Amino acid sequence: MIKFLSQNLMNCVLKLNLIEKEDENLYAYGAELAISYILNLIAIIIIGAVMDMMFYTIAFLIIFIPLKSYSGGYHAPNYLICFIMSCITVAAVLYITKYGYEYVPNNILILVMAFMGMMIYILGPIEDKNKPLTESEYTHFKYKIKIILVAEFIIAFASSIIGFDKMVFIFFCNFIVTLGVSSAGLLKNTFANV
């Protein structure tokens, strides 16, 4: 479906002479990515609305996307699998947050987050075979991971102090998902090269 939409968009753009024919593949790939991101976002927003957790859905996306963007990790082999995994992950995070946040004390969450944050920093950034990093990109991404982790940890700690328990739990889930995605990417890379 995404390829179909992207190709129709490219046909319209070519007919209007907005791009050169030799650039079609590049623009088609960009259109595919944009369409897949938009569809993912719409589905996740719907999940958040249905679960009556819109604020926490937006909060999770705001804290997860930057960290995942720089830490790397597992990438699904196609858009459909990515879509399904994203929806399941967000639904699970929201469900656990809605019904389980009060069962774990914030001080335990903060301690575990500190450990997970160190692991995310040590492991990251995880390259993908389709997107290897140059040495300067690796250094830049490593620095960004550190800044994002410190900022997120400070906000989570402050949320804990003021008693914003669900927000602390959202940060905790973000660290779990990011560490899981990073670990899965590392394992995929390790066993793909064996």
C-alpha positions as CSV (number, residue, x, y, z in Angstrom):
1,M,0.0,0.0,0.0
2,I,2.8,2.4,0.9
3,K,4.7,1.7,-2.3
4,F,1.4,2.1,-4.2
5,L,0.7,5.5,-2.6
6,S,4.3,6.6,-3.1
7,Q,4.3,5.6,-6.8
8,N,1.0,7.5,-7.5
9,L,2.4,10.5,-5.8
10,M,5.6,10.3,-7.9
11,N,3.5,9.9,-11.1
12,C,1.6,13.2,-10.2
13,V,4.9,15.0,-9.4
14,L,6.5,13.8,-12.6
15,K,3.5,14.9,-14.7
16,L,3.7,18.4,-13.1
17,N,7.4,18.5,-13.9
18,L,8.3,19.2,-10.3
19,I,11.2,16.8,-10.3
20,E,13.6,15.3,-12.9
21,K,13.0,11.7,-14.0
22,E,16.4,10.6,-12.8
23,D,15.6,11.8,-9.3
24,E,12.3,9.8,-9.1
25,N,13.7,6.9,-7.1
26,L,15.2,9.2,-4.4
27,Y,11.9,11.1,-4.1
28,A,9.9,7.9,-4.1
29,Y,11.9,6.5,-1.2
30,G,11.4,9.8,0.7
31,A,7.7,9.6,0.0
32,E,7.6,6.0,1.2
33,L,9.3,7.0,4.5
34,A,7.0,10.0,5.0
35,I,3.8,8.0,4.3
36,S,4.9,5.2,6.7
37,Y,5.7,7.7,9.4
38,I,2.4,9.4,9.0
39,L,0.5,6.1,9.0
40,N,2.4,5.0,12.1
41,L,1.7,8.3,13.9
42,I,-2.0,8.2,13.0
43,A,-2.4,4.6,14.3
44,I,-0.5,5.5,17.5
45,I,-2.6,8.6,18.1
46,I,-5.8,6.4,17.6
47,I,-4.4,3.9,20.1
48,G,-3.8,6.6,22.6
49,A,-7.2,8.1,22.1
50,V,-9.0,4.7,22.4
51,M,-7.0,4.0,25.6
52,D,-7.8,7.5,27.0
53,M,-4.1,8.1,27.3
54,M,-3.5,10.8,24.7
55,F,-1.2,12.9,26.9
56,Y,1.0,9.9,27.7
57,T,1.0,8.8,24.1
58,I,2.4,12.2,23.0
59,A,4.8,12.2,25.9
60,F,6.1,8.8,25.1
61,L,6.6,9.7,21.4
62,I,8.4,13.0,22.4
63,I,10.9,11.2,24.6
64,F,11.3,8.0,22.6
65,I,11.8,9.3,19.1
66,P,14.9,11.4,19.7
67,L,16.6,8.7,21.8
68,K,15.8,5.9,19.3
69,S,16.9,8.1,16.4
70,Y,20.4,8.4,17.9
71,S,20.8,5.1,19.7
72,G,19.8,3.1,16.7
73,G,19.1,-0.6,17.1
74,Y,16.7,-3.0,15.4
75,H,15.0,-2.1,12.2
76,A,12.2,-4.2,10.9
77,P,12.7,-5.7,7.5
78,N,9.6,-3.9,6.0
79,Y,7.0,-1.3,6.7
80,L,4.2,-3.6,7.8
81,I,6.3,-5.3,10.4
82,C,7.5,-1.9,11.6
83,F,3.9,-0.7,11.8
84,I,2.7,-3.7,13.7
85,M,5.6,-3.7,16.1
86,S,5.3,0.0,16.8
87,C,1.5,-0.3,17.5
88,I,2.0,-3.3,19.8
89,T,4.9,-1.5,21.6
90,V,3.0,1.7,22.2
91,A,-0.2,-0.1,23.2
92,A,1.8,-2.2,25.7
93,V,3.5,0.8,27.2
94,L,0.2,2.7,27.6
95,Y,-1.5,-0.4,29.1
96,I,1.3,-1.1,31.6
97,T,1.4,2.6,32.5
98,K,-2.3,2.9,32.9
99,Y,-2.7,-0.1,35.1
100,G,0.7,-0.8,36.6
101,Y,2.5,2.4,37.3
102,E,1.6,2.5,41.0
103,Y,3.0,-0.9,41.8
104,V,6.7,0.0,41.5
105,P,8.0,2.8,43.7
106,N,9.6,5.7,41.9
107,N,13.0,5.3,43.7
108,I,13.3,1.8,42.2
109,L,12.3,3.1,38.8
110,I,14.9,5.8,38.9
111,L,17.6,3.4,40.0
112,V,16.8,0.9,37.3
113,M,16.6,3.8,34.8
114,A,20.1,4.9,35.8
115,F,21.4,1.4,35.0
116,M,19.5,1.2,31.7
117,G,20.7,4.6,30.7
118,M,24.3,3.5,31.2
119,M,23.6,0.4,29.1
120,I,22.0,2.4,26.3
121,Y,25.0,4.8,26.3
122,I,27.5,2.0,26.3
123,L,25.8,0.1,23.5
124,G,24.9,3.0,21.3
125,P,24.8,4.0,18.6
126,I,23.9,0.6,17.0
127,E,24.4,0.7,13.3
128,D,22.2,-0.9,10.8
129,K,23.7,-2.8,7.8
130,N,21.8,-0.5,5.5
131,K,22.9,2.7,7.3
132,P,26.5,2.4,8.5
133,L,27.9,5.4,10.4
134,T,31.1,7.3,9.6
135,E,33.4,7.9,12.5
136,S,32.3,11.5,12.8
137,E,28.6,10.4,12.8
138,Y,29.3,7.8,15.4
139,T,31.0,10.4,17.7
140,H,28.2,12.9,17.1
141,F,25.4,10.3,17.8
142,K,27.2,9.1,20.9
143,Y,27.3,12.7,22.2
144,K,23.6,13.2,21.4
145,I,22.7,10.0,23.2
146,K,24.5,11.3,26.3
147,I,22.7,14.7,26.2
148,I,19.3,13.1,25.6
149,L,19.8,10.5,28.4
150,V,20.9,13.1,30.9
151,A,18.0,15.4,30.0
152,E,15.4,12.6,30.2
153,F,16.8,11.3,33.4
154,I,16.7,14.8,35.0
155,I,13.1,15.3,33.8
156,A,12.1,11.8,35.1
157,F,13.8,12.6,38.5
158,A,12.0,16.0,38.7
159,S,8.7,14.2,37.9
160,S,9.4,11.8,40.7
161,I,10.0,14.6,43.2
162,I,6.8,16.4,42.3
163,G,4.8,13.1,42.4
164,F,4.0,12.9,38.7
165,D,4.2,9.1,38.9
166,K,2.7,8.1,35.5
167,M,5.3,10.3,33.8
168,V,8.2,8.7,35.7
169,F,6.7,5.3,34.5
170,I,6.6,6.6,30.9
171,F,10.3,7.5,31.1
172,F,11.0,4.1,32.6
173,C,9.1,2.4,29.7
174,N,11.0,4.5,27.2
175,F,14.3,3.3,28.6
176,I,13.1,-0.3,28.6
177,V,12.0,-0.1,25.0
178,T,15.1,1.8,23.8
179,L,17.4,-0.7,25.6
180,G,15.4,-3.6,24.1
181,V,15.5,-2.2,20.6
182,S,19.3,-1.5,21.0
183,S,19.9,-5.0,22.2
184,A,17.9,-6.6,19.5
185,G,19.8,-4.5,16.9
186,L,23.1,-5.6,18.4
187,L,22.1,-9.3,18.4
188,K,20.8,-9.0,14.8
189,N,24.1,-7.4,13.7
190,T,26.1,-10.0,15.6
191,F,24.4,-13.1,14.2
192,A,24.0,-11.6,10.7
193,N,27.8,-11.5,10.5
194,V,28.3,-15.2,11.7
